[in-house]
């Protein structure tokens, strides 16, 4: 128990000291960014399907539904799987950061792919890849917050 007190962690391994406000803001801004991207992607897709007439008007709702439903299914698989894998990862960056960094970089690449796509199929492929990469980062990030923030 003395070793834990010296390290500043409780019996479960969570830190005992409160994080400085700037670190809490940084954590919140990352989460806000992830939420904004995933929340805005549906509106962006709808606008692209309508404005560029990739699919007939009568099929636009169906196409959007299929893309978002597939994304939700991917999230159910990827996020808990990668989050659990990150629980057991050992790296010089820590358990969670490699997944968060890789997922975030891939998010940018796949968002650029969505923006530059010229067909519904290409957009759908990039949306699926964005869901994979975003949830690749989100699962470990959900474990990262309790790693840094005291239980109180």
N, C-alpha and C positions, 0 to 999 in steps of 0.2 A: 504494500500500500504506500510505503514511503517513496518508492520509485515513481508511482503514479502522481503523487503530489508534486514531486520535483518536475515531472514532465508537464504538469498542468492539465491532466486528464482525470476524469472520474473512473469508477470501477468498470464502467462499460466501454471506456475509451473515448468518450466525448470530452471536448475541452471544457474547462471550468471558467476560463476568463471570457468576458464579453468581447466580441469583435468590435473594432473601431467602426465608427459610422461610415467611413469611406469604403471599408470592405463590404459592409452590408449593402451600401448603395451599388457597389460594383456587382455583387451577386444579383441584386434586384434588376439592374439594367440588363444583364445577360438574359435573365428570365423574361423580361419585358420584350427583348429583341426576338427571342424564340416565339413568344406568344404572338407578337405582331406579324412575324413572317407567316406563321401557320394560320393565323386568323385572316390575314389579308390575301392569302393565296386563292381562296375560294372566290373572292370578289374579282381578283385579277383574272382568274380563269374564265369566269362568267363574262367579263368584259371582252376578253380576247375571242371567245367563241362567238359572241354577238357581233363585235365590230369587224372582225376579219372573216366572218361567215364560214368558219371551218366546217361546221355541220349545218344542215337545214334547221330553220327556226323551230320546227316541231320536235327536233331531236336534241336541242341544246340542253334542256333540263336533264334528260336521260344521260347524256354524255358527262355532264358535270357531276351528276349523282354517282355514276360509275367510278369516276376518278377519285372523288372524295371517299366513297365507301371502301375502295381498294386501299386508300391511304389509311383509313381507320383500322382496317384489318392488319396492315403492315405494322402500325403502331402497337397493336396488341401483341404482336410477336416479337418485334425488335426491341422495344424499350425494356421490358422486364428481363429479356435474355441478356442484353448487353449490360444492363444494370447489375445483374447477378454476376456476370463475368468480371465486371470491374471490382466487385467486392473482394475477389481473390487475386487481383492483378498486383504485381510488384514491379515498380519501375522507379527510376530516379526522379520522375516527375510526380510520383504518388500513384494512388490507385485510380483516380478518376480523370485527372487532367489529360492523359493521352487520348481518351475517347472523346472528351469534350472538344479538344482542339481539332482532332481529325474530323469529327462530325461537323463542326462549325466551318471548317475550310471547304468540305464537300458541299455544305449548304450553299455557299457562295457560288461554287462551280455549277451546281444544278439550278440555282435561280437564274444564272446567266443563260443556261441551256433553255429554260422555260421562256425567257425573254427573247431568245433568238430562234426559237422553233417556228417552222412554217407549216406544220401539219398537226392534226389532232393526235396522231399516233406518237409523234415526237414529243409533243407537250405531255401526253399521258406517261410516256417513259420517264421524262424528267420529273414529273410529279411523283411517280413511284420512287425514283432514286432520291428525291428530296425528302420523302417520308422516311426512307431508310436512314439517310444521313442525319436528319433532324432527330429522330428517335435514338439513333446511335449516340448522340450527344445528350439527349434529355434523360435517358435512363440513368447514366452515371451522375449527371448533374443533380438529380433528385437524391442520390446518395451522398453527394459532395456537400450539400448544405448541412445535413446533420453531422458530417465529419468536422465541420468548422464552427457550428453554432452551439453554444451550451444549451442543455435541456431546459433551463429556466427561461 
